[in-house]
């Protein structure tokens, strides 16, 4: 079973790349962002709770995300693999995910970190805000989200580096070129179980 974690700052294109990975490798796409947005769209009690955090640019608490993810992942234990998009975001979440997957003997195979420079992120997200009207894409919230990512999610690099699982992907290029880099990382892992630490 091929289990991939993909992470990167908001605006790095990890959602787009996840969809392409799913299509190429036949994986199940588990996006915490999508799961939570579905709940908000339905105005479920969970969705209302989640909206309070997102509208302030805060991370949704671990226990809420883990409960949702656990239920979803349990539906796909016979799949070829899963890609976790937007999760984990913190060391605690990474440890929780490892425990959940190891218990089922399907550990994380490879971790893809899509890296994009901060000003490019900001410009991409401001463009997206104008196109979609998403409330979490206003300028001050965008800056805050990037800071939250740097403070809370970047430490995951060390966590996964210690496990020898991380491949850093240069995300500054057009979508197709970034995807070529990602497929090189995944294909190398599948054929040799070697993880290329950095792909430009």
Secondary structure in CASP SS format (residue, H / E / C, confidence):
PFRMAT SS
TARGET T0000
AUTHOR 0000-0000-0000
METHOD secondary structure of the structure
MODEL  1
X C 1.00
X E 1.00
X E 1.00
X E 1.00
X E 1.00
X E 1.00
X E 1.00
X E 1.00
X C 1.00
X C 1.00
X C 1.00
X C 1.00
X C 1.00
X H 1.00
X H 1.00
X H 1.00
X H 1.00
X H 1.00
X H 1.00
X H 1.00
X H 1.00
X H 1.00
X H 1.00
X H 1.00
X H 1.00
X C 1.00
X C 1.00
X E 1.00
X E 1.00
X E 1.00
X E 1.00
X H 1.00
X H 1.00
X H 1.00
X H 1.00
X H 1.00
X H 1.00
X H 1.00
X H 1.00
X H 1.00
X H 1.00
X C 1.00
X C 1.00
X C 1.00
X H 1.00
X H 1.00
X H 1.00
X H 1.00
X H 1.00
X H 1.00
X H 1.00
X H 1.00
X H 1.00
X H 1.00
X C 1.00
X C 1.00
X C 1.00
X C 1.00
X C 1.00
X C 1.00
X C 1.00
X H 1.00
X H 1.00
X H 1.00
X H 1.00
X H 1.00
X H 1.00
X H 1.00
X H 1.00
X H 1.00
X H 1.00
X H 1.00
X H 1.00
X H 1.00
X C 1.00
X C 1.00
X C 1.00
X C 1.00
X C 1.00
X C 1.00
X E 1.00
X E 1.00
X E 1.00
X E 1.00
X E 1.00
X C 1.00
X C 1.00
X C 1.00
X C 1.00
X C 1.00
X H 1.00
X H 1.00
X H 1.00
X H 1.00
X H 1.00
X H 1.00
X H 1.00
X H 1.00
X H 1.00
X H 1.00
X H 1.00
X H 1.00
X H 1.00
X C 1.00
X C 1.00
X C 1.00
X C 1.00
X C 1.00
X C 1.00
X E 1.00
X E 1.00
X E 1.00
X E 1.00
X E 1.00
X E 1.00
X C 1.00
X C 1.00
X H 1.00
X H 1.00
X H 1.00
X H 1.00
X H 1.00
X H 1.00
X H 1.00
X H 1.00
X H 1.00
X H 1.00
X H 1.00
X H 1.00
X H 1.00
X H 1.00
X H 1.00
X C 1.00
X C 1.00
X H 1.00
X H 1.00
X H 1.00
X C 1.00
X H 1.00
X H 1.00
X H 1.00
X H 1.00
X H 1.00
X H 1.00
X H 1.00
X H 1.00
X H 1.00
X H 1.00
X H 1.00
X H 1.00
X H 1.00
X H 1.00
X H 1.00
X C 1.00
X C 1.00
X H 1.00
X H 1.00
X H 1.00
X H 1.00
X H 1.00
X H 1.00
X H 1.00
X C 1.00
X C 1.00
X C 1.00
X E 1.00
X E 1.00
X E 1.00
X E 1.00
X E 1.00
X C 1.00
X C 1.00
X C 1.00
X C 1.00
X H 1.00
X H 1.00
X H 1.00
X H 1.00
X H 1.00
X H 1.00
X H 1.00
X H 1.00
X H 1.00
X H 1.00
X H 1.00
X H 1.00
X H 1.00
X H 1.00
X H 1.00
X H 1.00
X H 1.00
X H 1.00
X C 1.00
X C 1.00
X C 1.00
X C 1.00
X C 1.00
X E 1.00
X E 1.00
X C 1.00
END
